[in-house]
């Protein structure tokens, strides 16, 4: 492939990595402001495997201060400290590249040369593949540990090209080096109809001197993946597979079937689905992470019903009541970040009201009660549909609780003693649907607040009710609940005529606090 195309692909990879960098850097320890420290110039040069000077786009990451200086320039100004300097060094005219990195200590102006001379080939094989299956993209990533997580420093993506009419995967080279807190990850995949084979390897302490990853399909974990799109108003834009907390390789979402087998190298994997108006403007992110064992079979459902509220609660903040929703339409089975909805939050009596745009400028409601007493905070959200079928089109929460100012603490924050209900229907089909006339088992969990500076009061629950509607909430029917696995379980008799199922919970405690939660069009009933 052409060098420009390779770095376009690398830019997309780094866009994903930048999200991880930003979240991890926010947890970094504080240090003296940059303007108060002496500044030094760090110049960076690139040398290819033949010893010739080449243009590179280097990354500079502060291992001692947690700052990402992602400049892609030939020089950068930094304070004294320890830095990881890295780049993908291109090979002009070849479908190849070399990942080169150095860990340096800066106490004065310095020039760093990233030389690919004496680099080594990454050798990766996968035996047991079906006939005709060929290797697709290859990725090499270098990360640095920041507290408990690894943060990407730089990556290199090699995409196959056609040579004499045959697919040629290209070659990945690396320059061996060592550095404390560094992790190197190599990833590649082999696509086949209805199946992906994902091979990966990881090394701690820098870039290994002889990176060799020889595996077999029989020694992999098999994951049966279902991508259910009915919970997402916007199209699927990116599917990112990450290995061992470092690598991040995109797979071609345009060709992914709704259900496929994904063979993975044993270890820790994270699958991230990005939905949005474009590959850059994302509105929903679904993340599934887990550790996979050789020879085991797993099932993963992403985009499952019922997309309802996460455990976000009203917070008593001194003399105010605030509510900052982050996941009103969250997937109950996987971690999710949701920016799809908008709505209105109000506090009665006389506490004010206002519009809320999830992830927008106005994403937090603030109410100012006049005095201590009982108040009701209502949050009603909808999300627009840009697709033919959309589930969980609206969510409404009504929280009734007693307010009193929280004072006398280092941080005067206390979650209100209310609840959120999580609904998990079992046995739904690939469109999050149930057959008309069937029964659906529904697991119900009641979530409670906590984690603030002031512990949240927890009173004994006195009543948990669940209701169902088959006409978009015009009438409701009570469901019988039984205790089960830390929650409750019930069954729903789905209408023969099809349609949608709405769910409502009513939870009260011994203190008098009460939550009413409603999810409209929670799942679909198919009349056939």
C-alpha positions, -999 to 999 in steps of 0.1 A, spaced: 0 0 0 11 36 -4 27 53 25 0 80 26 -27 53 29 -9 36 57 -6 67 78 -43 75 71 -51 42 86 -27 49 115 -45 82 121 -78 64 125 -61 40 150 -46 69 169 -80 86 171 -92 57 191 -61 56 212 -65 93 219 -97 85 238 -78 61 260 -50 86 265 -74 114 276 -92 92 301 -61 78 316 -43 111 317 -71 126 337 -62 103 366 -25 113 365 -9 129 395 -5 167 396 27 184 390 40 220 388 25 241 360 45 239 328 52 277 328 69 273 362 94 247 350 125 250 328 117 240 292 139 221 268 137 214 231 134 178 220 143 173 183 134 140 167 148 124 135 139 92 116 162 67 99 148 38 78 161 2 78 185 11 49 201 39 70 185 67 51 168 98 67 130 97 63 101 119 75 83 105 105 54 115 127 67 109 163 48 107 195 62 119 228 47 107 261 58 119 296 64 88 316 71 109 347 43 135 343 16 116 324 13 143 296 8 132 260 27 155 237 12 140 205 27 166 182 37 146 150 63 173 146 101 171 144 105 190 177 87 196 209 93 217 240 90 197 273 100 202 310 127 180 325 117 144 330 115 109 315 98 104 281 89 77 257 97 89 221 83 66 194 73 65 158 63 42 129 93 46 105 81 40 69 100 21 42 95 41 9 81 19 -18 74 -11 5 43 -23 22 62 -23 55 72 -2 84 92 -3 116 80 6 151 109 23 169 109 38 204 133 51 230 129 60 267 150 90 275 157 114 304 156 151 295 177 176 314 187 198 285 181 203 248 185 169 231 182 153 197 167 118 195 172 97 164 147 69 159 167 45 137 152 13 121 186 -1 114 191 -35 130 154 -39 135 138 -74 135 108 -89 118 77 -98 138 71 -135 131 35 -146 136 18 -178 123 -16 -193 128 -20 -230 120 -53 -248 114 -69 -222 93 -94 -233 66 -81 -234 30 -80 -201 13 -81 -179 44 -54 -151 42 -40 -126 67 -56 -92 69 -44 -61 88 -15 -62 112 -9 -38 141 19 -31 165 13 -9 195 35 4 223 19 15 256 32 29 288 17 22 323 0 51 339 -12 41 374 -33 10 369 -39 12 331 -18 12 299 -19 42 277 -10 40 240 21 59 229 21 51 192 10 24 168 16 11 133 -9 -4 110 0 -25 79 -28 -33 54 -25 -61 28 -20 -52 -9 -22 -72 -41 10 -85 -55 7 -103 -89 -30 -107 -82 -25 -123 -48 -31 -108 -14 2 -99 4 -1 -91 41 30 -69 42 56 -70 69 59 -55 104 94 -47 119 103 -35 153 134 -22 169 141 -40 202 144 -19 233 137 -20 270 119 4 293 102 2 326 64 2 325 62 -4 287 41 -30 270 43 -41 234 13 -57 216 10 -73 182 -24 -80 166 -36 -94 133 -67 -112 120 -78 -136 93 -113 -131 79 -135 -159 66 -172 -161 58 -190 -158 92 -158 -161 111 -128 -141 123 -95 -154 136 -78 -129 159 -42 -136 168 -23 -115 193 8 -114 215 21 -92 243 54 -85 259 61 -64 290 93 -43 296 96 -29 261 99 -43 225 112 -79 226 144 -89 208 127 -118 189 89 -112 187 75 -146 176 38 -155 180 30 -190 167 -5 -202 175 -31 -227 164 -69 -223 159 -74 -253 182 -57 -234 210 -79 -203 207 -110 -193 226 -142 -193 205 -166 -164 210 -200 -164 194 -208 -127 188 -242 -112 181 -244 -76 170 -279 -63 176 -285 -29 161 -321 -22 171 -310 -5 203 -290 21 183 -305 50 163 -273 56 144 -252 32 123 -223 11 135 -191 29 125 -162 12 142 -155 -21 158 -122 -20 178 -107 -52 192 -81 -45 220 -57 -71 235 -41 -71 269 -51 -35 277 -29 -21 249 -35 -31 213 -64 -15 194 -72 -30 160 -102 -21 139 -120 -48 121 -141 -41 89 -175 -33 104 -190 -29 69 -186 -66 63 -195 -80 98 -226 -102 98 -251 -99 126 -238 -131 141 -203 -145 137 -177 -167 153 -146 -149 167 -116 -171 175 -93 -152 198 -58 -157 213 -64 -166 250 -61 -136 273 -78 -103 280 -98 -88 252 -120 -58 249 -146 -53 221 -158 -18 215 -186 -9 192 -189 27 181 -222 41 167 -226 76 153 -234 99 125 -198 93 112 -166 75 122 -156 106 141 -190 119 156 -199 90 179 -231 90 199 -230 55 216 -201 33 226 -207 -3 238 -178 -21 255 -174 -58 264 -143 -69 282 -133 -103 295 -106 -129 299 -109 -158 275 -94 -193 280 -81 -217 254 -106 -242 241 -135 -225 258 -167 -213 240 -183 -180 249 -214 -160 238 -215 -122 236 -245 -100 228 -239 -64 221 -268 -40 217 -292 -60 239 -326 -50 253 -337 -34 276 -316 -2 271 -325 16 303 -309 38 329 -275 31 344 -269 37 381 -269 75 379 -287 91 408 -296 126 420 -269 140 443 -274 163 473 -246 188 468 -245 210 499 -277 231 495 -283 220 459 -297 189 442 -279 179 410 -284 152 384 -259 144 357 -271 115 336 -244 95 317 -263 64 306 -301 69 303 -302 43 274 -275 19 286 -271 -17 275 -278 -39 305 -253 -66 295 -222 -45 286 -206 -12 296 -219 17 275 -216 54 270 -247 71 256 -250 105 240 -282 97 219 -309 112 240 -323 145 252 -350 153 277 -361 175 306 -355 173 343 -376 190 369 -377 193 407 -410 198 426 -421 217 445 -404 250 433 -370 234 425 -368 245 389 -366 226 356 -345 226 325 -336 207 293 -308 181 292 -287 170 262 -267 139 270 -230 146 266 -239 182 255 -232 216 270 -263 214 292 -258 179 306 -263 186 343 -295 197 361 -292 218 392 -322 224 415 -322 247 445 -348 236 471 -361 264 494 -360 243 525 -356 207 538 -385 184 530 -399 159 505 -392 165 468 -398 147 435 -372 149 408 -385 138 374 -363 130 344 -380 122 310 -358 114 280 -364 104 244 -340 95 216 -348 102 179 -349 73 155 -329 74 122 -336 37 116 -367 18 107 -370 1 141 -358 14 174 -363 0 209 -362 18 243 -375 50 226 -381 68 259 -371 65 296 -388 83 325 -376 83 361 -395 98 390 -376 100 423 -394 110 455 -371 115 485 -365 137 515 -339 165 511 -318 181 538 -286 201 532 -254 182 535 -227 202 553 -197 197 575 -177 174 552 -146 178 530 -169 173 500 -206 178 507 -219 152 483 -245 125 490 -266 104 466 -303 105 472 -316 72 488 -335 62 456 -331 34 431 -327 25 395 -341 -8 380 -323 -29 355 -344 -52 333 -327 -82 316 -350 -103 294 -338 -137 284 -341 -157 252 -347 -128 228 -340 -132 191 -313 -115 170 -335 -84 166 -341 -83 204 -375 -98 197 -398 -125 211 -422 -146 191 -459 -137 194 -477 -159 219 -444 -169 236 -433 -162 272 -402 -142 281 -383 -146 314 -374 -112 329 -347 -108 355 -350 -76 376 -323 -59 396 -327 -29 418 -296 -7 419 -288 18 447 -265 48 449 -231 52 466 -195 63 461 -199 99 472 -180 116 500 -210 111 523 -224 76 524 -258 72 509 -285 61 534 -298 27 526 -333 18 540 -350 -15 538 -370 -20 506 -407 -25 515 -421 -30 480 -408 -39 445 -435 -39 418 -431 -45 380 -457 -38 355 -460 -45 317 -478 -27 289 -486 -39 254 -500 -5 241 -472 19 247 -482 27 283 -519 34 279 -527 6 303 -505 -15 327 -507 -50 341 -489 -62 373 -464 -91 371 -457 -116 398 -421 -115 411 -400 -142 428 -366 -136 445 -338 -148 423 -300 -143 421 -298 -111 440 -329 -97 424 -363 -109 412 -376 -129 382 -409 -129 364 -424 -141 332 -442 -121 305 -469 -136 283 -462 -119 249 -492 -110 228 -500 -132 198 -506 -101 177 -471 -88 182 -461 -52 189 -439 -37 217 -435 -44 254 -431 -15 278 -419 -20 314 -424 -1 346 -410 -6 381 -422 10 414 -398 6 443 -404 20 478 -384 18 511 -391 20 548 -381 57 549 -408 66 524 -385 71 493 -400 60 461 -388 54 425 -411 50 394 -392 40 363 -407 35 328 -390 21 296 -412 24 265 -408 -2 238 -384 -22 259 -384 -51 234 -402 -62 203 -428 -90 198 -428 -104 164 -462 -117 152 -444 -138 125 
